[in-house]
Each structure stands twice: as C-alpha cells, then as structure tokens.
Amino acid sequence: MAFETPTISYDGSIKEISLGKEANRITVGGETSYPFYLFEGSMPHPPRIAMEVYDAEPEEWPGAALEPFADVVNDPAAWAQKCVSSYGAEMIALQLASTDPNAQDNSAEHAVEVTKKVAAAIEVPLLVWGSGNLEKDTEVLKAVAEGCAEETLVLGPVTEGSYKALGAASLAYHHTVAAATPIDINLAKQLNILLGNLGVPDERILVDPTVASLGYGLEYCYSVMERDRMAALTQEDERLQFPIVCNLAKEVWKIKEARMTQEEAPLLGDPSKRGVILEAMTALLLMLAGADILIMRHPDAIQLVKGFVKELMAG
C-alpha cells in the first residue's frame, strides 16, 4: 500500500502586495498554505531580502559587519548602489538611525534629503525605517512621505501612536506602511483594523511583528508569527492576511555574541563568522515562521539565506 502524505486544505490566503515603482515592482505574499508547504498549497513569491543602508556612519558595529561596506559608510547613496551592484540586493532598507533624539538628532529635512539621494541611486524598492522614537519618527516619516511623493516607499514603523498621521500620509502620497506592534497577534490585528478604518487600502499594508535575535526571545516571536499565519490561513481572518516584514539585522548585530572579540570569547568561534551565522539562522527561522521580507545586513548571511530559499522553493 502506497504511502500518502496527509494534507489539509486552507480556506484563507495571504494578500499579494506590490512594492516599488511600476518598472521594477516586486510582489510579496500570495501564499495559500503555511511557509514552504508546497505539497499543500502555493507560494507564488519567495521571501525577499532588503539590505540595510544607514543614513550616517554606524558607530558601534562590530568589524565583521562593517567590513563589506567600509568604503561607502559615509555615503548612503553609494552604499545603496553597492548593495545592489555588488551584492544583488532585491530591496534597500534605509535606516534613519541618525534622527534618533538620543543619537545625532538629525532633522526631518535631513532625512528627506538622504532618502531622495538613496532613491535616485537605485531602481529596486526602497523601505524607509525610523529610529524607533515615536514622536520623532512621526515627524520624520511624515516629511519623507511628502518630500518623496513620487518614490512609492514602504514607511515603518507605523505604530498605534502614529498610524493616524502616517496612515494619512500614506493615503495622500501613495506609500505602503509597515504596521508595527509589540510581538502580539491581537495588537497586530487591532492596528490593521485601525489602518483599514482610516482608509488605508489592504494593498498598502505590511505587518511588522517586531522580532528578536536567535537566543534572545526568538522562539516567542516564532510562535506568535505561526499563530498569525494559522489565523490568516485556516480561520480566514482577513485582518491578518498581510505579508510580514522582519527588521532583524539590527537585533542580531547588537547582541553580545555577535560583537565579542576572539579574546573576549575564545570558545565562541571565529568572530568574523559568528555574527554571519547568527544572522542567517535568525533569518531562516523567521522565514519558516512566515516572513515575506527580511531586512538583513551581511552579504554572506544573505547568500546563505538565498541558498535556503532556493532549496525550499524546489520542494
């Protein structure tokens, strides 16, 4: 008697979202089964990777993370170009870290200028991420949305405290929003409802569940993302049927295991490879939990993850 793989049917599906300008759009989402369960449904678009670019030279990156970009860290536009031309970046995620009031506190006008330069230097979709300070991000991202009205950006994080201002900016200037909540399925659903009530169309909403690094709470993030996908696919919860974006690189490269030198941690292996492996493993696990877009940093980690994607998409 031949063995038959048991399967289940899914009544829901993930919405397809197109990102970037008309000529170079990338579509994410569209899954009709759990991630890579190709024997049960379809996954028309593989997970995509957005490479990080910072708006100012990073001050605390470990050498392994900085080395691939050492010649361009003072020029965000050149940095973005290198990510595309040298490392094959499918998207760019511009991190506006210098606007943080606890860092350089650069102005919204500075952020608009940098975003325009980066957008002009590349043709791939551009994600623009604030510093994480609610008040400043609201000011900065609202200015970026208006000042870069022709660029069709993804703006994040858009939170419960900023969704009215940034949702309105998205509507006015045709950008996509990354709806960010602390890792909680109910909060994620509520923010998606609020954005929908504001009038933001479904095709302009991504979900940012907020994530952690391997070894720092990733298992909890994984379980919440799983529950998100279960609700979307098997319970047909329309307010959770959105592609997921995971801003993971900055979480990985700030942990001590990624930053410690050989002398500080002689038993943890080569520091030039340690962070790369941590980033790749974190990205792989988030991808298996349902991530559609991974914001990553190191080219070697990205190549590892692309290899995983190729193998998994081959069934």
C-alpha positions in Angstrom: 0.0 0.0 0.0 1.5 3.3 -1.1 2.0 6.0 1.5 0.0 9.2 1.0 1.2 12.3 2.7 -1.6 13.7 4.9 -2.6 17.2 3.9 -5.0 19.8 5.0 -6.9 22.5 2.9 -6.6 26.2 3.6 -9.6 28.5 3.2 -7.6 31.7 3.5 -4.7 33.2 1.7 -2.1 36.0 2.2 -2.7 39.1 0.2 -0.3 40.0 -2.6 1.4 43.4 -2.2 3.4 45.0 -5.0 6.3 47.2 -3.8 8.4 49.8 -5.7 7.9 51.8 -8.8 6.0 50.4 -11.8 9.0 49.4 -13.9 10.8 47.5 -11.0 8.0 46.2 -8.8 8.4 43.2 -6.5 5.4 41.3 -5.3 5.3 39.6 -2.0 2.7 37.5 -0.3 0.1 35.3 -2.1 0.7 32.2 0.0 -2.2 29.7 0.2 -0.5 27.4 2.7 2.0 27.5 5.6 5.5 28.7 4.6 7.1 26.3 2.1 4.3 23.7 2.5 4.3 23.3 -1.3 2.6 19.9 -1.0 -0.5 21.6 0.4 -0.7 24.9 -1.4 1.2 27.5 -3.4 3.8 30.1 -2.6 4.0 32.2 -5.8 6.5 34.6 -4.5 9.6 33.6 -2.4 10.6 35.6 0.6 12.6 38.7 -0.3 15.6 40.3 1.3 16.1 44.0 1.8 19.7 45.1 2.5 20.3 47.7 5.2 21.7 51.1 4.5 22.2 53.6 7.3 21.8 57.4 6.9 25.1 58.0 8.8 28.2 56.0 9.5 27.5 53.4 12.2 29.5 54.0 15.3 29.1 50.7 17.2 29.0 48.0 14.5 31.5 45.1 15.0 34.2 44.8 12.4 32.7 41.8 10.7 29.5 43.8 9.9 31.3 46.9 8.9 34.0 45.4 6.6 31.9 44.8 3.5 30.8 48.5 3.5 33.9 50.2 4.9 34.4 52.2 1.7 30.8 53.6 1.5 29.6 54.1 5.1 29.8 57.9 4.8 27.6 58.0 1.6 24.2 56.3 1.9 23.6 56.6 -1.8 26.9 54.9 -2.7 26.2 52.3 0.0 22.8 51.5 -1.6 24.4 51.3 -5.0 27.0 48.9 -3.7 24.3 46.7 -2.1 22.6 46.4 -5.5 25.5 46.2 -7.9 27.9 44.1 -5.8 25.6 42.1 -3.6 22.5 41.8 -5.7 20.1 43.4 -3.3 16.5 42.9 -4.2 15.4 45.9 -2.0 17.0 48.5 0.2 16.0 49.3 3.7 17.2 52.8 4.7 17.6 53.1 8.4 17.2 56.7 9.6 19.1 56.0 12.8 20.7 59.4 13.0 17.3 61.1 13.5 17.1 59.5 17.0 16.9 62.2 19.6 19.2 60.0 21.7 21.8 59.9 18.9 22.6 62.7 16.4 19.0 64.0 16.4 19.2 64.9 12.7 16.2 66.8 11.4 13.3 65.6 9.2 14.7 67.8 6.4 18.0 65.9 6.6 16.1 62.6 6.4 14.2 63.7 3.3 17.4 64.8 1.6 19.1 61.4 2.3 16.0 59.5 1.2 15.9 61.4 -2.0 19.5 60.7 -2.8 19.2 57.0 -2.0 16.0 56.6 -4.1 17.7 58.3 -7.0 20.7 56.0 -6.8 18.7 52.7 -7.1 15.9 51.2 -9.0 14.8 48.5 -6.6 12.1 49.1 -4.0 13.0 51.3 -1.0 11.9 50.8 2.6 12.5 53.7 4.9 12.7 53.0 8.6 12.6 55.4 11.5 14.7 55.3 14.6 12.1 53.9 16.9 11.3 57.1 18.8 7.6 57.6 18.3 7.4 61.4 18.3 10.4 61.9 16.1 9.5 59.1 13.7 6.1 60.6 13.2 7.6 63.9 12.3 10.4 62.4 10.1 8.3 59.8 8.2 5.5 62.2 7.5 8.1 64.6 6.0 9.7 61.8 4.0 6.3 60.7 2.7 5.6 64.2 1.4 9.1 65.0 0.2 9.4 61.7 -1.7 5.9 61.5 -3.0 7.0 60.1 -6.4 9.1 57.2 -4.9 6.4 54.7 -3.8 8.1 53.9 -0.5 7.5 51.5 2.4 7.3 53.5 5.6 8.0 52.0 9.0 7.5 51.6 11.8 3.9 52.7 11.8 2.5 52.2 15.3 -0.7 52.7 17.3 0.7 56.1 18.3 1.5 57.3 14.8 -0.9 55.4 12.5 -3.3 58.4 12.0 -0.6 60.8 10.8 1.4 58.2 8.8 -1.7 56.4 7.5 -2.9 59.8 6.2 0.5 60.5 4.6 0.4 57.0 3.0 -3.0 57.7 1.5 -2.0 61.2 0.3 1.3 60.2 -1.3 0.6 56.5 -2.2 3.2 54.8 0.0 2.9 51.4 1.8 3.0 51.2 5.6 4.7 48.6 7.8 2.3 48.3 10.7 4.4 47.6 13.8 3.3 46.2 17.2 5.0 44.5 20.1 5.0 40.8 19.4 1.3 40.1 19.9 -1.2 38.8 17.4 -4.2 40.7 18.9 -2.3 44.0 18.8 -1.3 43.3 15.2 -4.8 42.7 14.2 -6.1 45.8 16.0 -3.6 48.1 14.3 -4.6 46.6 10.9 -8.2 47.3 11.7 -7.4 50.9 12.6 -5.5 51.4 9.4 -8.3 50.0 7.4 -10.8 52.2 9.2 -8.6 55.2 8.4 -8.9 54.2 4.7 -5.5 52.7 4.0 -6.1 50.1 1.4 -5.1 46.5 2.1 -2.7 46.5 -0.8 -0.6 49.1 1.1 -0.2 47.3 4.4 2.6 45.1 5.6 2.8 43.6 9.1 5.9 44.2 11.3 5.5 41.9 14.3 8.8 43.2 15.8 11.3 40.4 16.2 14.3 39.3 18.3 17.6 37.6 17.6 18.4 33.9 17.9 18.9 33.3 21.7 17.1 36.5 22.7 13.4 35.6 22.6 13.2 34.3 19.0 11.1 31.3 20.0 8.3 33.6 21.2 8.4 35.7 18.1 8.3 32.4 16.1 5.2 31.2 17.9 3.3 34.5 17.5 4.1 34.6 13.8 2.9 31.0 13.5 -0.4 32.0 15.2 -0.7 34.9 12.8 -0.4 32.6 9.8 -2.8 30.0 11.3 -5.4 32.7 11.9 -4.9 34.0 8.4 -5.0 30.7 6.5 -7.2 28.3 8.5 -9.5 30.8 10.3 -9.8 33.2 7.3 -9.1 36.2 9.5 -8.9 38.9 6.8 -7.2 41.4 9.1 -4.2 39.2 9.5 -3.8 38.2 5.8 -0.9 40.5 5.1 2.7 39.9 4.2 5.1 40.1 7.1 8.3 42.2 7.2 11.0 41.4 9.8 13.6 44.1 10.7 16.0 41.6 12.1 19.6 42.7 11.3 19.9 45.4 13.9 18.6 43.0 16.5 21.2 40.3 15.7 24.2 42.5 15.4 23.6 44.3 18.7 23.8 41.1 20.8 27.0 40.4 22.7 27.6 37.1 20.9 27.8 38.9 17.6 30.1 41.7 18.9 32.6 39.9 21.2 36.2 39.6 20.0 38.2 36.4 19.9 39.9 37.4 23.1 36.7 38.1 24.9 35.0 34.8 23.8 37.7 32.3 22.7 35.2 29.4 22.8 32.6 31.0 20.6 34.5 30.6 17.3 35.7 33.0 14.6 34.2 36.4 15.3 34.2 37.2 11.5 31.8 34.3 11.0 29.9 34.2 14.3 27.6 37.2 13.5 27.0 36.0 10.0 25.8 32.6 11.2 23.6 34.2 13.9 22.0 36.5 11.3 21.5 33.7 8.8 19.9 31.3 11.4 17.7 34.1 12.7 16.5 34.9 9.2 15.9 31.3 8.3 13.7 30.7 11.4 11.7 33.8 10.8 11.2 32.8 7.2 9.9 29.4 8.3 7.5 31.2 10.6 6.1 33.2 7.8 8.3 36.2 7.0 7.9 37.6 3.4 10.5 40.3 3.7 13.7 40.0 5.7 15.8 43.1 6.4 19.4 41.9 6.6 22.9 43.2 6.8 25.8 41.0 6.0 26.3 39.8 2.3 27.5 36.3 3.4 24.4 35.8 5.7 22.2 36.9 2.8 23.8 34.4 0.4 23.2 31.6 2.9 19.6 32.5 3.3 19.1 32.8 -0.5 20.5 29.2 -0.8 18.0 28.0 1.8 15.2 29.7 -0.2 16.3 28.1 -3.4 16.3 24.7 -1.8 13.0 25.1 -0.1 11.2 26.5 -3.1 12.5 23.5 -5.1 10.4 21.3 -2.8 
